[in-house]
Amino acid sequence: MPQTSINEESEIQCPNCNQKQEQVIYRSINVKFDPELRNDLFEGDINRFNCKYCQHTSIIPVSLLYHDMDREFAVHFFPSESMKKDKFLEKFDENGKMIIEEDKIDFDPPEYMYDVQVVFQMDEMLNYILFREYLHDYHNKN
């Protein structure tokens, strides 16, 4: 199973001034192995474009998987415009459950990964993470 968060360097063009700059884009955050990224996400520092030329800021519209192995949950953010595309919709069954193509993955996912929560707003993702953390802590106190 992948144990680290996944990111990549990409060249992003500022939608305001059209200047290009390198930017780190996260595709997956695994807080068991990179716990500091949880705080970065909640502070709005993950997948946020900050133009060094004109100071324009915006969220980079890319999907992001948040994975908490200790609390056994995952939530996947997709930009809202994704749901209008057939190629995106093909990834889900009619009940909204993500279809996992096991022949395309090189690890055996834990059971909870078959029921990933899908969200379309970053605030939704943050609230879901908090809910699952509170729920886990409530049921596991003492």
SVG drawing of the C-alpha trace seen along z (x, -y; Angstrom):
<svg xmlns="http://www.w3.org/2000/svg" viewBox="-28 -42 37 49">
<polyline fill="none" stroke="black" stroke-width="0.4" points="0.0,0.0 1.3,-3.5 2.5,-4.9 3.5,-8.4 1.6,-11.4 1.7,-11.9 2.7,-15.3 4.2,-16.6 5.8,-19.8 3.8,-21.4 4.0,-24.6 0.9,-26.7 -0.2,-29.8 -1.7,-32.5 -5.3,-33.1 -4.8,-36.8 -1.5,-37.9 -0.7,-34.8 2.8,-34.4 4.0,-30.8 5.6,-29.4 6.4,-26.0 3.9,-24.8 3.7,-21.7 0.4,-19.9 -0.8,-17.2 -2.9,-14.3 -2.9,-12.3 -2.3,-13.0 -1.6,-10.2 -1.6,-11.7 -0.1,-8.6 3.1,-9.2 2.9,-12.9 0.9,-14.3 2.1,-17.9 0.1,-17.9 -3.2,-17.8 -2.4,-21.2 -1.3,-22.5 -4.6,-21.4 -6.7,-23.1 -4.6,-26.3 -5.4,-26.4 -1.8,-25.7 -2.4,-22.5 -3.1,-23.0 -3.4,-26.8 -1.8,-28.8 0.0,-32.0 1.3,-34.0 4.7,-35.5 4.2,-38.1 0.8,-39.6 -0.1,-38.0 -3.3,-36.4 -4.4,-33.4 -6.8,-30.6 -7.4,-26.9 -5.9,-24.7 -8.8,-22.6 -7.4,-19.0 -8.6,-16.0 -7.2,-15.2 -7.4,-12.0 -7.1,-12.4 -6.3,-9.2 -6.2,-8.6 -4.9,-5.0 -5.2,-5.2 -8.8,-6.2 -9.5,-4.1 -11.2,-6.5 -10.6,-8.3 -12.3,-11.3 -11.7,-12.2 -12.2,-15.8 -13.0,-16.5 -13.5,-19.9 -17.3,-20.4 -17.0,-20.7 -15.9,-17.0 -19.4,-15.7 -20.5,-17.1 -18.1,-14.8 -18.9,-11.3 -15.4,-10.1 -15.7,-11.1 -19.2,-9.6 -17.9,-6.3 -15.8,-5.9 -19.0,-5.4 -21.8,-3.0 -25.4,-4.2 -25.4,-4.6 -22.4,-6.9 -19.9,-4.4 -16.5,-4.6 -15.6,-1.6 -12.2,-0.3 -10.5,1.5 -8.4,3.9 -6.3,5.0 -5.0,1.4 -3.7,1.2 -0.5,2.8 -1.6,3.2 -4.4,4.8 -6.5,1.9 -8.0,2.2 -11.8,2.7 -12.6,-1.0 -11.0,-2.2 -13.8,-0.6 -16.2,-3.2 -14.4,-6.5 -16.4,-9.6 -16.6,-11.8 -16.9,-15.6 -17.0,-18.5 -16.1,-21.5 -13.0,-21.9 -15.0,-23.0 -17.0,-19.8 -13.7,-17.8 -12.5,-19.7 -15.8,-19.2 -15.9,-15.5 -12.3,-15.1 -13.3,-16.8 -16.5,-14.7 -14.5,-11.4 -11.8,-12.5 -14.4,-13.5 -16.4,-10.4 -13.3,-8.2 -12.1,-9.9 -15.6,-9.8 -15.9,-6.0 -12.3,-5.3 -12.0,-7.4 -11.0,-5.5"/>
</svg>
